[in-house]
Amino acid sequence: TLGNEPVIFRGTNFGQYRSNVSAIYKNPFENSNYAARTFVAAKCNVTKKHIEVTCYSSPGVGKFHFWQLSVGNQTTFAINISTSYTPPSISSFEDEYLGGGEGLDTSGGTLVTIIGINFGPSVPLNVVNATYRNRALEGQYGDKYDPSLSCSVASQTNIICKSLPGIGKRHRWIVEVGGQRS
């Protein structure tokens, strides 16, 4: 999700070293605001005369991105092999009461920092879907909570949410960023 990952293309007629090469990539089927955009590769170069191009990804989120290369004035068809960013992963939590996510106020509104990796850039279009639940409470008030409307990506490693009114403890959180779940 940080970008700058090499993506190597092998084929023919890519030209000489330092040819004018550019690339875009996107998932034409994605509905997520940010992951559905067209990403522009950070840089592309012919790395083996005529037969190999190496491009570097831009920061982003999502999966099943199909690439399109342009060499000089010629553009390839969309390449039918896709790439994906690494899915988000949660490692820990902090709440405003320093309870490691265990100090949620039953009336809601507790700020929770979800700590992990691969949450993507902190931009308004990078929408987070988050839920938390304790399956032991299934069928009772407090079965599943969805604070998504209050969540935002603060950085590649932090998501901030406000808890909802509820009960229970030891809730398991799941976040979805760019159509990929933790």
JOQUI-V318488 format. One line per field, one symbol per residue. ss: DSSP state (A for helix, B for strand, O for the rest). A space follows every 50 residues. Layout:
BEGIN
ss = ???
END
This chain:
BEGIN
ss = OOOOOBBBBBOOOOOOOOOOBBBBBBOOOOOOOOOOOOBBOOBBBBBBOO OBBBBBOOOOOOOOBBBBBBBOOBBOOOOOOBBOOOOOBBBBBBBOOOOO OOOOOOOOOOBBBBBBBOOOOOOOOOOBBBBBBOAAAOOOOOOBBOOAAA OBBBBOOBBBBBOOOOOOOOOBBBBBBOOBBO
END
